[in-house]
Amino acid sequence: MDTTLEIFGAVFGFLAVYFTIKQNIICWYFGLIQVILYCFVFYAAKLYSDMILHVIYIFLQGFGWYNWKYGGSNKSELRVTLLTNAIFWIGLTILASVLLGYTMQTKTDASYPYEDAFIMVASLVAQYLMIKKVVASWIFWIVVDVVGITIYSYKGLYFTAVLYVLFLIMAIMGYWEWKKAYNEEFAHEK
């Protein structure tokens, strides 16, 4: 496998998450480049759920940009909010991960089908919550990053594993930054 795509994907992924933490809309442009590159990386590694995830991400980058730009009240910028239905999102993640993992295990030659399926499903949940600027999106990302570091290391995707270590650190920072932003906005409304 060509590590050049993996390296460039990792760099653009780092920039995408950095700008996401800062709530800078440019994150979606860096994210688009990253997910296109990783479609090829994950296909070559036979991590098909991750590859499908990144194909979906291509479209979610545009949706995320639009939502951040116009998704607030009165077509204004979106504000950070809290999660109100955690049980639903956790249950959905577990159920969909098991179903997709079983499908990948029985219908493909996928490596680590259940773990890869979990990364896909939990990432989609985290991405949706991030698009909606929900603070808890970062908690989903933290769990995804821990699982991803392990799987990508086992698959020899070392640049990606290092990227996910950085993502883990950034997700922790993102959680605290967004929580702070929420608290500051809430304090201004009182």
C-alpha positions in Angstrom: 0.0 0.0 0.0 1.2 3.5 -0.8 1.8 5.4 2.4 1.9 8.7 0.7 -2.0 8.9 0.6 -2.1 7.8 4.2 0.4 10.6 5.2 -1.5 13.3 3.3 -4.8 12.0 4.6 -3.4 12.2 8.1 -2.2 15.8 7.7 -5.6 17.0 6.3 -7.4 15.0 9.0 -5.4 16.7 11.7 -6.2 20.1 10.2 -9.9 19.3 9.9 -10.2 18.4 13.6 -8.1 21.3 14.7 -10.4 23.7 12.9 -13.5 21.8 14.2 -12.3 22.4 17.8 -12.0 26.1 17.0 -15.5 26.0 15.4 -14.0 27.4 12.2 -16.1 26.4 9.1 -12.9 25.8 7.1 -12.7 22.4 8.9 -15.2 21.0 6.3 -12.8 21.8 3.4 -9.9 20.0 5.0 -12.2 17.2 6.0 -13.3 16.7 2.4 -9.8 16.2 1.2 -9.0 13.9 4.1 -12.0 11.6 3.6 -11.4 11.3 -0.2 -7.8 10.2 0.5 -8.9 7.7 3.2 -11.4 6.0 0.9 -8.4 4.6 -1.0 -6.3 3.9 2.2 -9.1 1.8 3.8 -9.9 0.0 0.6 -6.3 -1.2 0.3 -6.3 -2.3 4.0 -9.6 -4.2 3.5 -11.3 -2.2 6.2 -14.5 -1.9 4.1 -16.7 -0.4 6.8 -14.2 2.4 7.2 -14.1 2.8 3.4 -17.9 3.0 3.2 -17.8 5.5 6.1 -15.4 7.8 4.2 -17.6 7.6 1.1 -20.5 8.8 3.3 -18.3 11.4 4.8 -17.7 13.0 1.4 -21.4 14.0 1.4 -21.5 14.8 5.1 -18.7 17.4 4.6 -21.1 19.5 2.5 -24.0 18.9 4.9 -21.8 19.9 7.8 -20.6 23.1 6.1 -24.2 24.1 5.2 -25.5 23.3 8.7 -22.8 25.2 10.5 -23.3 28.2 8.1 -27.1 28.3 8.0 -28.4 25.8 10.5 -29.0 28.1 13.4 -32.2 29.9 14.2 -33.1 32.5 11.5 -30.5 31.0 9.2 -27.7 32.2 11.5 -24.6 30.2 12.5 -25.3 27.2 14.7 -24.6 27.3 18.4 -23.2 24.5 20.6 -25.8 22.5 22.5 -26.1 19.5 24.9 -27.3 16.0 24.1 -30.8 15.2 25.3 -31.2 11.6 24.2 -28.0 9.7 25.0 -29.7 6.3 25.5 -31.1 6.4 22.0 -27.7 7.2 20.4 -25.8 4.6 22.5 -28.4 1.9 21.7 -28.4 2.7 18.0 -24.6 2.6 17.9 -24.5 -0.9 19.6 -27.3 -2.4 17.5 -26.1 -1.1 14.2 -22.5 -2.1 14.9 -23.5 -5.7 15.6 -25.7 -5.9 12.5 -23.1 -4.3 10.2 -20.3 -6.4 11.8 -22.2 -9.6 11.2 -22.8 -8.6 7.6 -19.2 -7.8 7.0 -18.1 -11.0 8.7 -20.4 -13.3 6.7 -20.4 -11.5 3.3 -16.8 -10.1 2.9 -13.2 -10.8 3.6 -13.1 -7.8 5.9 -10.5 -7.5 8.6 -11.8 -7.0 12.1 -15.4 -6.8 10.9 -17.1 -6.0 14.3 -14.5 -3.5 15.4 -14.5 -1.9 11.9 -18.3 -1.8 11.9 -18.2 -0.1 15.4 -15.8 2.5 14.1 -18.1 3.2 11.2 -21.4 3.4 13.1 -20.0 5.3 16.1 -18.2 7.7 13.7 -21.5 8.4 11.9 -23.2 9.1 15.2 -20.4 11.4 16.3 -20.3 13.1 12.9 -24.1 13.8 13.0 -23.9 15.1 16.5 -20.9 17.3 15.5 -22.7 18.7 12.5 -25.4 19.7 15.0 -22.7 21.1 17.3 -23.6 18.8 20.2 -20.9 18.7 23.0 -21.3 14.9 23.5 -20.1 14.3 19.9 -16.6 14.5 21.3 -17.3 11.7 23.7 -18.3 9.4 20.8 -15.1 10.6 19.0 -13.0 9.7 22.1 -14.3 6.1 22.0 -13.9 5.8 18.3 -10.3 7.0 18.6 -9.4 4.4 21.2 -10.8 1.6 19.1 -9.3 3.0 15.9 -5.8 3.3 17.4 -5.9 -0.4 18.2 -7.2 -1.6 14.8 -5.1 0.6 12.7 -2.0 -0.5 14.6 -2.9 -4.1 14.0 -3.4 -3.4 10.3 0.0 -1.7 10.0 -1.6 1.7 9.3 0.9 3.4 11.6 0.4 7.0 10.3 -3.3 6.5 10.8 -2.8 5.1 14.3 -0.6 8.1 15.2 -3.3 10.4 13.6 -5.9 8.7 15.9 -3.7 9.3 18.9 -3.7 13.0 18.0 -7.4 12.8 17.3 -7.9 11.3 20.8 -6.0 14.2 22.4 -7.8 16.7 20.2 -11.2 15.1 21.0 -10.6 15.6 24.7 -9.6 19.2 24.0 -12.6 19.6 21.8 -14.9 18.4 24.5 -13.6 20.9 26.9 -13.6 23.8 24.4 -17.2 23.1 23.3 -18.4 22.7 26.8 -16.8 26.0 27.7 -18.4 27.6 24.7 -21.8 26.2 25.7 -21.4 27.5 29.3 -20.3 30.9 28.1 -23.3 31.2 25.7 -25.7 29.9 28.4 -24.3 32.5 30.9 -24.9 35.3 28.4 -28.6 34.3 28.0 -29.3 34.6 31.7 
